[in-house]
Amino acid sequence: MCTDPPAVLSMAQAFLNPRLLVANRHHTLCIDDRIPKDKGAVYAWGGGEPDWSAQDESLVDAKKFAVLVSPSKGDADGSGSSGRPMLLHHLGLGEATTTVPIPRPRVVGGLTEVRIVEVSAGLSHTLLRSHGGDVYSCGIGLHGQLGHGTQEYVSTPKFIEARAHGGLQLDRHGRAVMVSAGRDHSLVLTEQGFVYSFGSGTNGRH
């Protein structure tokens, strides 16, 4: 049992005044409220799932990955203490892997002209909603939870486009007003009351 007192991260020391702060198993996100209202700087820090593909490319297989991503005894807290590289795509910092966690807030890339008003942290992916109702995502897309129609990994937030056969057709159902990232799936609520879901549908999640 851990008896250590909670660690204190001074937002003042980090030059941040969070308007929104969210966390999941491996990472933490916040939106800085000390910036002009037409902007929305997002900061992220933390670690990630072990990068098994760095040791054996055959382990990228979806079924094997789902079993093997659980941290070993050497890094049970996801800290990477065993020295195994960790996947960092969900932090949105433009980096793929690291052997140590990111200990202090760093600005999420690719959003300098976008005002982000909401973020949601999944197990290994992140959803971001803009003031205009657009949705962006980054992280591990192994189950399609990023909404880009692929299983790619994205290390910087990428706009989720509408597609002829699927995708977020926000022009039809109204702009996005809420996002929620789960373990392996994502939800987007529109102003007209429609809900989009994408990613793993195991256990009836869709």
C-alpha positions in Angstrom: 0.0 0.0 0.0 1.3 3.4 -0.9 1.5 5.8 2.0 3.4 8.7 0.3 1.6 12.0 0.5 0.2 13.4 -2.8 2.8 15.2 -4.9 2.1 18.9 -5.4 2.5 20.5 -8.8 2.3 24.3 -8.5 0.4 25.6 -11.5 1.8 29.0 -10.7 5.3 27.7 -11.0 4.3 26.1 -14.3 2.9 29.5 -15.4 -0.6 28.0 -15.8 -4.0 29.0 -14.7 -6.1 25.9 -15.6 -9.7 26.4 -16.7 -10.1 22.6 -17.1 -8.0 19.8 -15.7 -8.6 16.1 -16.6 -6.6 12.9 -16.0 -6.6 9.2 -16.8 -4.3 6.3 -16.0 -1.2 7.6 -17.9 -1.6 11.3 -18.6 -3.0 14.6 -17.5 -4.3 17.5 -19.6 -5.3 21.1 -18.9 -6.5 24.1 -20.7 -4.7 27.4 -19.8 -7.0 30.2 -18.9 -4.3 32.9 -18.8 -4.4 33.4 -22.6 -6.6 35.5 -24.9 -10.1 34.3 -25.2 -9.8 33.6 -28.9 -7.1 31.0 -28.2 -7.0 27.8 -26.2 -3.6 26.5 -25.2 -3.7 22.8 -24.1 -0.9 21.3 -21.9 -0.1 17.7 -21.3 2.2 15.6 -19.2 2.6 12.0 -18.0 3.7 8.6 -19.4 2.1 5.9 -21.5 1.6 2.3 -22.4 4.8 0.1 -23.0 6.0 0.2 -26.6 6.1 -3.6 -27.2 6.6 -3.1 -30.9 10.1 -1.7 -30.2 11.1 -5.2 -29.1 9.0 -7.4 -31.4 7.1 -6.1 -34.3 4.8 -9.1 -34.3 3.3 -7.8 -31.0 1.5 -5.0 -32.8 -1.2 -7.5 -33.7 -4.4 -6.2 -32.2 -5.3 -9.3 -30.2 -1.8 -9.6 -28.7 -1.5 -5.9 -28.1 -4.8 -5.9 -26.1 -3.3 -8.5 -23.7 0.3 -7.2 -23.5 -0.3 -3.5 -22.9 -0.8 -4.1 -19.2 2.4 -2.8 -17.4 4.8 -5.4 -16.1 5.8 -5.6 -12.4 8.8 -3.5 -13.3 6.6 -0.6 -14.3 3.3 -1.3 -12.7 2.5 2.3 -12.3 3.1 3.0 -16.0 6.2 5.1 -15.1 8.5 3.1 -17.4 10.9 2.3 -14.5 11.9 -0.9 -16.3 13.5 1.2 -19.0 11.1 0.0 -21.7 10.1 2.7 -24.1 6.6 4.2 -23.6 4.2 5.3 -26.3 3.5 9.1 -26.1 1.1 9.8 -28.9 -1.8 10.5 -26.6 0.1 13.5 -25.1 -0.1 15.3 -28.4 3.4 16.6 -28.1 4.6 15.4 -31.4 6.8 12.7 -29.8 6.3 8.9 -30.4 8.2 7.3 -27.5 10.2 8.0 -24.4 11.8 5.9 -21.6 10.8 8.3 -18.9 7.5 10.2 -18.3 7.1 13.9 -19.1 7.1 15.3 -15.5 5.9 18.9 -16.2 3.2 20.4 -18.4 4.2 20.9 -22.1 2.1 22.7 -24.7 0.2 20.4 -27.1 1.2 21.0 -30.7 -0.7 22.0 -33.8 -3.4 24.1 -32.1 -2.0 27.6 -32.3 -5.0 28.9 -34.3 -7.6 26.8 -32.5 -9.5 27.7 -29.3 -9.9 24.5 -27.4 -12.6 24.5 -24.8 -12.8 20.9 -23.8 -10.4 17.9 -23.5 -11.0 14.3 -22.5 -8.3 11.8 -21.6 -8.8 8.1 -22.6 -6.4 5.3 -21.6 -4.1 6.0 -24.5 -5.8 8.6 -26.6 -7.1 12.2 -26.2 -10.1 14.1 -27.6 -10.2 17.8 -27.9 -13.2 20.1 -28.8 -12.9 23.5 -30.2 -15.1 26.6 -29.5 -16.5 26.2 -33.0 -17.5 22.6 -32.3 -14.8 20.8 -34.3 -13.2 17.7 -32.8 -9.6 16.7 -32.8 -7.9 13.5 -31.6 -4.4 12.0 -31.0 -3.0 8.9 -29.5 -3.2 5.2 -30.2 -5.8 4.4 -32.8 -5.5 0.6 -32.7 -9.3 0.2 -32.3 -10.3 3.2 -34.5 -11.0 5.3 -31.4 -9.3 8.4 -33.0 -12.1 8.6 -35.6 -9.9 8.9 -38.6 -11.1 5.7 -40.3 -7.7 4.0 -39.7 -5.8 2.3 -37.0 -2.9 4.8 -37.2 -1.2 6.3 -34.2 -1.3 10.2 -34.2 1.2 12.2 -32.1 -0.3 15.7 -32.7 -4.0 16.5 -32.5 -5.6 15.8 -35.9 -9.0 17.2 -37.0 -11.7 14.5 -37.4 -13.1 15.0 -40.9 -16.6 14.2 -42.1 -16.6 11.4 -44.7 -19.1 10.3 -47.3 -19.7 7.0 -45.5 -19.3 7.8 -41.8 -17.3 10.3 -39.9 -18.5 13.3 -38.0 -21.0 15.0 -40.2 -21.5 18.0 -37.9 -23.0 20.1 -40.7 -26.0 17.8 -40.6 -26.4 17.2 -36.8 -25.0 20.4 -35.3 -21.7 21.2 -33.9 -20.1 19.1 -31.2 -20.9 20.2 -27.7 -19.3 17.4 -25.6 -16.6 14.8 -26.1 -15.7 11.7 -24.0 -12.7 9.4 -24.4 -13.0 5.9 -22.9 -10.4 3.1 -22.8 -10.7 2.1 -26.4 -13.7 4.1 -27.7 -14.9 7.7 -28.1 -18.2 9.5 -27.9 -19.2 12.9 -29.4 -22.5 14.7 -28.6 -23.9 17.2 -31.0 -26.1 20.2 -30.2 -29.0 18.5 -31.9 -28.7 15.5 -29.5 -27.0 13.1 -31.8 -24.2 10.9 -30.4 -21.4 9.6 -32.5 -19.4 6.6 -31.2 -16.2 5.1 -32.6 -13.6 2.6 -31.5 -14.0 -0.8 -29.9 -17.6 -1.9 -29.4 -16.7 -4.7 -27.0 -19.3 -5.2 -24.2 -21.9 -3.1 -26.0 -20.0 0.2 -25.7 -21.5 1.6 -29.0 
